[in-house]
Every structure is written in structure tokens, then in C-alpha cells.
Amino acid sequence: MEKVVAIEEARKKLGKLVLEVASSREPVIIARRNSERAVLLGYEEYERLKAQEAQAAESRFQEALDRIHSAVAKAGIKREVVEEAIRKVRSS
């Protein structure tokens, strides 16, 4: 079960909570007035989530490029024309 700590308690015990999260690798939810406000999690988990987010963004970007290439091919537009248009936009 997830550990939920009131913000006032978290202020008083921040050092202890950081050590607890680092050793147990379990996040701690910080709440204020019975409403979750933040999560304290280990640095390794934070890095893992950042890498996962970057990978998902790269996937979305690649999918968008694939759709563009498909649309260009269906329209019968030569690749050179598209590349020239991209160069013009980048240089402006």
C-alpha cells in the first residue's frame, strides 16, 4: 500500500522520508487537506520515468514522420521537393 504523509509531517521528517524512499524504492505521497499534492520518489525511479517519457516522445515523433512520408508518397510529391521546403523553413 502506498504511504501518504501530510505536508506538515513531511516538513518535519523530510530527511527521514528521503532515506526511506531511497532504501525502499517505494514513493511517498505528500498530501494537504486530504488531497494528494506531490510524490517523493527515488532518483533512480525519476531517471527511469524521464527516459521512458523521452522514448515515448521519440516514438510519437517517428510516427508523425512516418505519416508525413506516407501522405507525401500518396500525393505523388517528390522527396526532393519536400526536403527543399524543409530547408527553406529552417533557414527563415
Backbone torsions as a table, in degrees:
resi	resn	phi	psi	omega
1	MET	NA	143.6	-179.1
2	GLU	-71.9	142.6	178.3
3	LYS	-89.7	128.9	177.5
4	VAL	-116.7	130.5	-177.7
5	VAL	-126.4	136.5	175.7
6	ALA	-67.8	149.1	-175.9
7	ILE	-59.6	-37.5	179.2
8	GLU	-64.5	-41.8	177.7
9	GLU	-66.5	-39.5	179.3
10	ALA	-62.0	-38.2	177.6
11	ARG	-60.5	-44.1	-176.7
12	LYS	-71.1	-31.3	-172.3
13	LYS	-118.1	27.3	-174.5
14	LEU	-56.7	-47.1	179.9
15	GLY	-57.3	-45.8	179.7
16	LYS	-64.5	-42.1	179.5
17	LEU	-63.5	-40.3	179.1
18	VAL	-61.9	-46.4	178.6
19	LEU	-62.6	-39.8	179.9
20	GLU	-63.5	-45.7	179.8
21	VAL	-65.1	-41.8	-179.5
22	ALA	-64.0	-39.1	-177.1
23	SER	-82.6	-38.4	-176.3
24	SER	-88.3	-19.6	-176.2
25	ARG	61.3	19.5	176.0
26	GLU	-104.5	129.7	179.9
27	PRO	-69.6	159.4	175.1
28	VAL	-120.8	127.3	178.5
29	ILE	-88.6	132.6	179.3
30	ILE	-107.3	125.0	-174.1
31	ALA	-119.8	155.2	174.5
32	ARG	-136.0	123.0	-178.9
33	ARG	53.2	49.8	177.4
34	ASN	61.4	25.1	178.6
35	SER	-129.3	124.6	-179.5
36	GLU	-64.4	130.7	-176.6
37	ARG	-117.9	-31.8	-175.8
38	ALA	-157.2	169.0	176.9
39	VAL	-132.6	131.6	174.2
40	LEU	-98.7	119.4	179.9
41	LEU	-135.4	161.1	-177.9
42	GLY	-65.9	153.9	-177.9
43	TYR	-62.1	-39.5	178.8
44	GLU	-60.2	-42.1	178.5
45	GLU	-65.9	-40.5	176.9
46	TYR	-59.2	-47.2	178.8
47	GLU	-62.7	-39.9	178.6
48	ARG	-62.5	-43.5	179.2
49	LEU	-65.8	-39.5	177.0
50	LYS	-62.7	-43.3	179.6
51	ALA	-65.2	-39.9	178.7
52	GLN	-64.1	-41.4	178.1
53	GLU	-64.3	-42.6	179.0
54	ALA	-64.0	-40.7	179.1
55	GLN	-65.2	-40.1	178.2
56	ALA	-65.3	-40.2	178.0
57	ALA	-64.1	-41.5	178.2
58	GLU	-62.5	-41.0	178.0
59	SER	-62.4	-45.1	178.9
60	ARG	-62.6	-40.4	178.9
61	PHE	-63.1	-45.8	-179.8
62	GLN	-63.6	-40.6	177.4
63	GLU	-62.4	-39.8	178.0
64	ALA	-64.5	-43.0	177.4
65	LEU	-61.6	-41.3	178.6
66	ASP	-61.8	-41.3	178.1
67	ARG	-64.8	-39.8	178.6
68	ILE	-64.0	-47.1	179.3
69	HIS	-60.3	-39.4	178.7
70	SER	-65.1	-44.3	179.5
71	ALA	-64.7	-39.6	178.6
72	VAL	-64.0	-43.6	179.7
73	ALA	-63.9	-43.0	179.1
74	LYS	-63.3	-35.5	-179.2
75	ALA	-77.4	-10.7	179.3
76	GLY	75.6	22.4	179.8
77	ILE	-85.6	135.0	-179.7
78	LYS	-70.9	143.5	-179.4
79	ARG	-57.8	-37.2	-179.1
80	GLU	-61.5	-36.7	179.2
81	VAL	-64.9	-43.0	179.3
82	VAL	-65.2	-45.4	-179.5
83	GLU	-62.3	-38.5	177.7
84	GLU	-65.4	-41.1	178.5
85	ALA	-63.1	-40.1	178.5
86	ILE	-64.1	-44.4	178.2
87	ARG	-58.8	-42.2	-179.6
88	LYS	-63.9	-42.4	179.7
89	VAL	-65.1	-42.2	-179.3
90	ARG	-65.5	-34.2	-177.0
91	SER	-83.2	-10.7	-179.6
92	SER	-89.9	NA	NA
